[in-house]
Amino acid sequence: MDDFDDPRDEAGRSKDEPMEQATSSSDSPGSEPSSSPSESVPNGESRSIEDMLLEFDQQEGLIRDRSLLDPNHIVEEDRIVGRDAQLQEVTKMLRVALGDNRPPNLFLYGPSGTGKSLITKAVCKNISQICETRDIQFGTIEVNCQDLDTLGVAVYELASQAADEADVAVEVPKHGVATKEKWDELYRIVNENFDSAVFVLDELDMLVGRRDKQEPAFSRLLYQLSRAGANNELTAYISVVAISNDTKMMESVGSRALSSFTPEDVHFDDYDANQLQSILRRRRDAFYEDVLEEDVIPLAAAFAAQTHGDARKAIDLMRVAGELAEREGDEHVREEHVREAQDKVEKNRVLEVVRGISTQKKLCLYATAAVAAETDDECARSTTGYRVYQYLTDVIDADQYHQETYVNKMKEMTTYSLVDFERRSHGPSSGMFLEFQFGERPETILETLREDSRIEMVSTSEVTSVVKAQVRNET
């Protein structure tokens, strides 16, 4: 039987559950009337929103081309740095789409922000331009699987993206029909509109699907797409490019899918600080001339190199630093803007992640980060983190899980790129344990988690005392 969609809305609520009523303070009985949307000035008058917008619009900005500071923007080939080997491999394998042959399937893997999506998009864009001159209908059908929760949703999103690429309409609803109907609609759109197509499945490992299935949704998706090409359900020549930060993702792919998918592997390693500097220097024309002070690019590259050599983070730091300088009315982007941007980007990223996780995961993460904050190498043993977790659950009177569950929840946090782990042993007497390393500063994670009211009620000084006592017991 095919999957049917879970009757939940996009926020994850059951459609039978009542929505919470959002009530603003201005609508509450007895509340003070809201203030007028204007800014007071020293002479007692106020300036309208329009006046403030026009004043800001007249100011000379620092950023000339904001698209160059968008990590997802497809840049020209000469702006792609430090990925010559990978660019050549992907180009050689996908160039088959220029003729009457099916390109091979690809598996691109490596840490976040190392150029996997960038190179795939750049190659596909060039293939599309050449195909247009040869009267070949070529399409790039790209989805990011991070926010797709079931196979049915993923197939509909593929159909929707294919329809957008072909400038046609999707003729099945998103909800209320079997997944097979969505597959049939995807096949119809591709067959009627493309001679050749590349399916780009970004962050594919995040498409886990329902837990009652024997294999993850990403495995079933790969099986169906690769089998459809082989069985001529898709008459267009198709290639599937699976992109993942998880180097071990293919180990979770079922045997049927693996034998049908059979990809060519392309590994992407971290950028080093010099490569990150080169990437940023090739985008410095995003700013007006002489706006960036000399130490801005080296500092942004150094910050990004500390966290897995992430080019996205380096570019984002430049953008945020520039925007901060603009808002402050400065004529130059300086080192202090980069440092301020670093704090802001870290907090925003962590906040985005932790807002959506359960209280139990927050407690596990808080306990582990508290341990890491008190160690020289900012690492935390699972055994020590669990004892701090036990303390936290006792303080706020929360359910307390076994150590195995704590470890599993921390392992799940690796999918958000907040932590990584290694299995270690510090001698025969210590036994085996996991050691967690943080991708962000543990202090930033702690500060963000304390926005949760239940965690906020726990004394930070007492937690620190407990952690120090437990860390001393490690030695």
Residue pairs with C-beta under 8 A, 6 or more apart in sequence:
2 178
2 179
2 180
3 150
3 151
3 152
3 178
3 179
3 210
4 152
4 177
4 178
4 179
5 150
5 152
5 153
5 174
5 175
5 176
5 177
5 179
6 149
6 150
6 210
7 14
7 15
7 16
7 175
8 14
8 15
9 15
12 149
13 19
25 31
25 32
25 34
26 33
26 34
36 46
37 49
38 46
38 47
38 48
38 49
39 46
39 47
39 52
40 46
41 47
59 326
59 329
61 288
61 326
62 287
62 288
62 291
62 322
62 325
62 326
62 330
62 331
62 332
62 333
63 69
63 286
63 287
63 288
63 319
63 322
63 323
63 326
64 285
64 286
64 287
64 288
65 285
65 286
66 286
66 319
67 73
67 286
68 75
68 283
68 285
68 286
69 283
69 286
69 315
69 316
69 318
69 319
69 322
70 315
70 319
71 113
71 311
71 312
71 315
71 316
72 117
74 118
74 121
74 122
74 125
75 118
75 122
75 283
77 87
77 122
77 126
78 282
79 279
79 282
79 283
80 87
80 115
80 118
80 119
80 122
81 275
81 278
81 279
81 282
82 115
82 271
82 275
82 278
82 279
83 115
83 119
83 268
86 108
86 115
86 119
86 266
86 267
86 268
87 119
87 122
87 123
89 264
89 266
90 106
90 108
90 119
90 120
90 123
90 266
91 123
93 103
93 104
93 106
93 264
94 103
94 106
94 123
94 124
94 127
94 198
94 239
94 241
95 103
95 127
96 102
96 103
96 104
96 237
96 239
97 103
97 127
97 131
97 138
97 196
97 198
97 237
97 239
98 127
98 130
98 131
98 134
98 136
100 237
101 237
102 196
102 229
102 237
102 238
102 239
103 196
103 198
103 237
103 239
104 239
104 263
104 264
105 226
105 239
105 240
105 241
105 242
105 261
105 262
105 263
105 264
106 239
106 240
106 241
106 242
106 263
106 264
106 265
106 266
107 242
107 244
107 249
107 250
107 263
107 264
107 265
107 266
108 116
108 119
108 120
108 241
108 242
108 243
108 244
108 266
108 268
109 116
109 243
109 244
109 245
109 246
109 247
109 249
109 265
109 266
109 267
109 268
110 116
110 245
110 247
110 267
110 268
110 269
110 270
111 245
111 268
111 269
111 270
111 308
111 309
111 310
112 245
112 308
112 310
112 312
112 417
113 271
113 304
113 308
113 309
113 310
113 311
113 312
113 313
113 314
114 268
114 269
114 270
114 271
114 309
114 310
114 311
115 268
115 271
115 311
116 202
116 243
116 268
117 200
117 202
117 243
118 311
120 198
120 200
120 241
120 243
121 140
121 142
121 200
124 140
124 198
124 200
125 140
127 138
127 198
128 138
128 139
128 140
131 137
131 138
131 195
131 196
132 138
136 195
136 196
137 193
137 194
137 195
137 196
138 194
138 195
138 196
138 197
139 162
139 165
139 166
139 190
139 193
139 194
139 196
139 197
139 198
140 165
140 197
140 198
140 200
141 158
141 161
141 162
141 165
141 190
141 197
141 198
141 199
141 200
142 161
142 199
142 200
142 202
143 154
143 157
143 158
143 161
143 200
143 201
143 202
144 202
144 203
145 154
145 201
145 202
145 203
145 204
145 205
145 206
145 207
145 218
146 202
146 203
146 206
148 154
148 157
148 206
148 207
149 209
150 209
150 210
150 217
151 179
151 207
151 209
151 217
151 220
151 221
152 179
152 182
153 174
154 207
154 217
154 221
155 179
155 182
155 183
155 186
155 221
155 224
156 170
156 172
156 174
156 182
158 186
158 199
159 170
159 172
159 182
159 185
159 186
159 189
160 170
162 186
162 189
162 190
162 193
162 194
162 197
163 169
163 170
163 189
165 193
166 189
166 192
166 193
166 194
168 189
168 192
168 193
170 185
170 189
171 185
171 188
172 181
172 182
172 185
183 224
183 228
187 228
187 233
187 234
190 197
190 234
190 236
190 238
191 234
191 235
191 236
194 236
195 236
195 237
196 236
196 237
196 238
197 236
197 237
197 238
197 239
198 238
198 239
198 240
198 241
199 225
199 238
199 239
199 240
199 241
200 241
200 243
201 207
201 218
201 221
201 222
201 240
201 241
201 242
201 243
202 243
203 243
203 244
203 245
204 218
204 221
204 222
204 242
204 243
204 244
204 249
205 218
205 244
205 245
205 246
205 249
205 252
205 415
206 415
207 216
207 217
207 218
207 221
208 216
208 217
208 218
209 216
209 217
209 218
209 220
210 217
213 220
214 254
215 252
215 253
215 254
215 257
216 252
218 242
218 249
218 252
218 253
219 252
219 253
219 254
219 257
220 254
220 257
222 240
222 242
222 253
222 257
222 260
222 261
223 254
223 256
223 257
223 260
223 261
225 238
225 240
226 240
226 257
226 260
226 261
226 262
227 233
227 260
228 234
228 238
229 237
229 238
230 260
240 261
240 263
242 249
242 261
242 263
245 417
246 415
247 267
250 258
250 263
253 261
269 309
270 308
270 309
271 279
271 304
271 305
271 309
271 310
271 311
271 314
272 305
272 309
273 298
273 301
273 302
273 305
274 301
275 309
276 300
276 301
276 304
276 305
276 309
276 311
276 314
277 297
277 298
277 301
279 301
279 311
279 314
279 315
280 297
280 300
280 301
280 314
280 315
280 318
281 297
283 315
283 318
284 292
284 297
286 318
286 322
287 322
287 333
290 332
291 322
291 331
291 332
291 333
292 332
292 333
293 332
293 333
293 334
293 335
295 334
295 335
296 318
296 321
296 333
296 334
296 335
296 337
296 338
297 318
299 335
299 338
299 339
300 314
300 317
300 318
300 321
300 338
300 341
301 314
303 313
303 314
303 317
303 338
303 342
304 310
304 311
304 313
304 314
304 317
307 313
307 439
307 440
308 417
308 439
313 345
316 345
317 338
317 341
317 342
317 345
318 338
320 341
320 344
320 345
321 333
321 337
321 338
321 340
321 341
322 333
322 337
324 337
324 340
324 341
324 344
325 332
325 333
325 334
325 337
328 337
330 337
343 444
346 440
346 441
346 444
347 444
347 447
347 448
349 440
350 418
350 440
350 444
350 445
350 448
351 448
351 451
353 416
353 418
354 362
354 365
354 445
354 448
354 449
354 452
357 365
357 413
359 398
359 452
359 454
360 398
360 399
360 401
360 409
361 409
361 412
361 413
362 449
362 452
362 455
363 389
363 392
363 393
363 398
363 455
364 385
364 389
364 406
364 409
364 410
364 413
365 410
365 413
365 418
365 419
365 445
365 449
366 392
366 445
366 446
366 449
366 455
367 385
367 386
367 388
367 389
367 391
367 392
368 380
368 382
368 385
368 388
368 389
368 410
368 419
368 436
369 380
369 438
369 442
369 445
369 446
369 449
370 388
370 442
370 446
370 463
370 464
370 467
371 380
371 381
371 384
371 385
371 388
371 467
371 470
371 471
372 378
372 379
372 380
372 436
372 437
372 438
372 442
373 442
373 443
373 446
373 467
374 464
374 467
374 468
374 471
375 471
377 437
378 437
378 438
378 441
378 442
379 435
379 436
379 437
379 438
380 435
380 436
381 424
381 433
381 434
381 435
381 436
381 474
382 403
382 406
382 407
382 410
382 421
382 433
382 434
382 435
382 436
383 403
383 433
384 467
384 470
384 471
384 473
384 474
385 406
385 410
385 436
386 403
386 406
386 407
387 470
388 463
388 466
388 467
388 470
389 400
389 406
390 400
391 463
391 466
392 398
392 455
392 458
392 463
393 399
393 400
394 400
395 457
395 458
395 462
396 454
396 455
396 457
396 458
398 454
401 409
407 434
410 419
410 421
410 434
410 436
411 421
411 434
413 419
414 420
414 421
417 439
418 438
418 439
418 440
418 445
419 436
419 437
419 438
419 439
420 436
420 437
420 439
421 434
421 435
421 436
421 437
422 434
422 435
422 437
423 432
423 433
423 434
423 435
424 432
424 433
424 434
424 435
425 431
425 432
425 433
438 445
449 455
450 456
450 460
